[in-house]
Amino acid sequence: MVIQVLNEYNVDINNMDSIDMLISEAKIAQLQCDYFALLKKPLKTL
């Protein structure tokens, strides 16, 4: 299923640099949307 989506958006699945970039961008977007994620780690250490 993931490969189908990547092919639909013309992402070369053999280019690891573009895959790594997509993963990095997804992680950044996830952090920007989940404001509580920044608080979860410090609270666990208490």
C-alpha positions as a Markdown table, in Angstrom:
| # | Residue | x | y | z |
|---|---|---|---|---|
| 1 | Met | 0.0 | 0.0 | 0.0 |
| 2 | Val | 2.8 | 2.4 | 0.9 |
| 3 | Ile | 4.5 | 1.7 | -2.4 |
| 4 | Gln | 1.3 | 2.4 | -4.3 |
| 5 | Val | 1.0 | 5.8 | -2.7 |
| 6 | Leu | 4.7 | 6.6 | -3.4 |
| 7 | Asn | 4.2 | 5.6 | -7.0 |
| 8 | Glu | 1.0 | 7.8 | -7.3 |
| 9 | Tyr | 3.1 | 10.8 | -6.2 |
| 10 | Asn | 6.0 | 9.9 | -8.5 |
| 11 | Val | 8.4 | 9.2 | -5.7 |
| 12 | Asp | 11.3 | 7.0 | -6.7 |
| 13 | Ile | 11.2 | 4.1 | -4.3 |
| 14 | Asn | 14.8 | 3.2 | -5.2 |
| 15 | Asn | 16.1 | 6.7 | -4.1 |
| 16 | Met | 16.9 | 6.3 | -0.4 |
| 17 | Asp | 17.7 | 10.0 | -0.1 |
| 18 | Ser | 14.2 | 11.0 | -1.1 |
| 19 | Ile | 12.7 | 8.4 | 1.2 |
| 20 | Asp | 14.8 | 9.6 | 4.1 |
| 21 | Met | 13.7 | 13.2 | 3.3 |
| 22 | Leu | 10.0 | 12.2 | 3.3 |
| 23 | Ile | 10.4 | 10.4 | 6.7 |
| 24 | Ser | 12.2 | 13.5 | 8.2 |
| 25 | Glu | 9.5 | 15.8 | 6.9 |
| 26 | Ala | 6.8 | 13.6 | 8.3 |
| 27 | Lys | 8.4 | 13.6 | 11.7 |
| 28 | Ile | 8.7 | 17.4 | 11.7 |
| 29 | Ala | 5.1 | 17.7 | 10.7 |
| 30 | Gln | 4.0 | 15.3 | 13.4 |
| 31 | Leu | 5.8 | 17.3 | 16.1 |
| 32 | Gln | 4.3 | 20.5 | 14.8 |
| 33 | Cys | 0.8 | 19.1 | 15.0 |
| 34 | Asp | 1.2 | 17.3 | 18.4 |
| 35 | Tyr | 2.0 | 20.0 | 20.9 |
| 36 | Phe | 1.7 | 17.6 | 23.8 |
| 37 | Ala | 4.5 | 15.4 | 22.5 |
| 38 | Leu | 7.0 | 17.9 | 23.6 |
| 39 | Leu | 5.7 | 17.6 | 27.2 |
| 40 | Lys | 5.4 | 13.9 | 27.3 |
| 41 | Lys | 9.1 | 13.1 | 27.5 |
| 42 | Pro | 9.9 | 15.6 | 30.3 |
| 43 | Leu | 6.9 | 14.4 | 32.3 |
| 44 | Lys | 8.1 | 10.8 | 32.0 |
| 45 | Thr | 11.4 | 11.6 | 33.6 |
| 46 | Leu | 9.7 | 13.0 | 36.7 |
